């Protein structure tokens, strides 16, 4: 007879750098993760190919269940800009987003990173929750300001994107 806890065990996600072959599946994942902006499949292919050192694919049972696209700012090697975090419906609520961000920050490509930035629309509650929890778990302050505005930058076609900054240099220890 099996123990009841075995029924709730899930395969641990495997985190890895993406390859160009992952592009179509990542594109489909992002499309399924509303309200994320859909990029072209070509954009996802470029991210997987040119920015693989700062992007993360999470696989569960051989399927892509999570994706983080990010890059170190060219003019500021201490800042990692997170473009998107996508988690499949079946993996939501498991901490996968935070796990992917933590794994990314431990990579050699991020060894100089002292702050994380991203932009989030006000209505994207899942992203706000992820980044607030991520900052709190590292005792790092989270600050946000309107950055790309609905009227000025998006010509009223999209909601304002708020620049979120988590400053690890102000935290006791961010690598935990």
N, C-alpha and C positions, 0 to 999 in steps of 0.2 A: 504494500500500500504506500502511496506517495504522500509526503507531507503537504499540507495545504499551502505552505509558502512556495512550494515549487510551481504551483499554478500561476503565481504572480511574477515569477522570475522572467526577466526579458534579457535577450542577448545584449551584451554591452556594445555600445556603438564603437565602430572603428573609425578613427579620425585620420584623414590623410590629405595630402595635396591633391588637387584635381588634375585631370588630364583633359586634353581637348575632346577625347571620346565621351567625357561626362557632360559636355555642353548641352546636348539635347535633353537629357534627363533633368539637368539643373533648370533649364528653361521651363520645362513642364512643372517642376516643383514650385518655382517662383510664381508661375501663372495660377497655381492652385492656392497660393498663400495671399489672399486678399487681406489688406489693401496694398500690398507691395506693388510698386511700379513694375510693369512688365518691360523688360529690355528686349532687344532683338536676340534671336538665337546666336547671331554673329557676335553680339556683345558678350554673351556668356562664354562663347568659344574663346574669345580674346582674353577674358578674365581667367579662364582655366589655363590658357597657354602662357600669356605674358605675365600674369600676376599670381601664378600658382604658389609662390613662396608666402604670399599673404592671404591666401584663400583657403577655405577648409570645406571638405566634403565629409559628412558623417554617414556611414553605412550601417544599417541594421539588417541582418539577415541577407546580405548581398544587395540590398536596395538602398538608394540614396534617400535618406530621411532628413538630412539637414545640409545647409549651405551657408557659408559666410563669405562674402566678397569684401575685400579690404585692400588697402595699400598704404604704405608709408608715404607721407607727404614729401614730395621731392625737395621742397625748400625748407622742410623741417623734419629731419630724421627722428625726432623725439615724439612725433605725433602719428598715430595709426588712425586712418580714417576708415570707418566701417561703412561700406556702401549698402549692403543688405544682409539681413539674417533671415533665413527661411527655414522653417521646421514643418515637416509633413504633419498632417492632421493626426496620424496615429502616434506620433512621437511628442505631441504637445503636452506640456505639463510635467515633463520628465526631467527638466533642467538641461536639455540638450543644447539650447542656445548658449547658456552660460558655459557649458563644458567646451563647446567649440571656440568661444572667445578666449577662454583660459588656455586651451591648447595652442591657439594662434599666438598669444602673447608669450608663450614659452619657446617659440621658434627662434632660431638664430636670426632670421630676417627682422625680428622685433626686439633684438637685444638692447637697442638704444631707446626704445619707446618708454616715455614717461607719462604720456596722456593718450586717451582714446577720444576720438570725436566721431559723431554721426549726426545725421539730421533726421528728425521725426516730425510728422504732422501731428497736430494736437489730438486728432481722433484715433490715432494708432495706439490704442491702450496696451496691446501686447508688447510692442516695442518699448513703451515707457516703463512697463512693469519689468521687462528684462533688464534694461539699463539701470534703473533705480536699484534693483536687487543686486546686480553685478557690482555697482559702486558701493552699496551698503556692505556687502560681503567682504569688501576690501578696505572698509573704513575710509573710502576716498570720496571727496566731495563731487557732486554732480551739479553742474550749472547749465542753464539753457537760456537762449535768447532767440527771438525771431531772426532768421538769417536770409533765406530766400522767400520773399513775401509774395502773397497771393496776387496783389495788385501790381507791384513793381516788376517782379521777375517772371511770374506765371501768367500775366495778363488775364487774371481771374479764371484761369482754366484748371487750377490746382490749388490746394490749400497751402498755407504758409508752412515752410519747413523750418523747424527750430534747431539751431546748432546746439547739440548736447556735448559737453566736455566733461570727461572724468579725468581728474588730475591725480595720478598715482604718486607723484612726488610729494603730495601733501598727506599721503596715507602712511601709517606705520609700516605696512608690508603689503604690497599688492600682488605678489607672486603666489600667495597661498591659495 
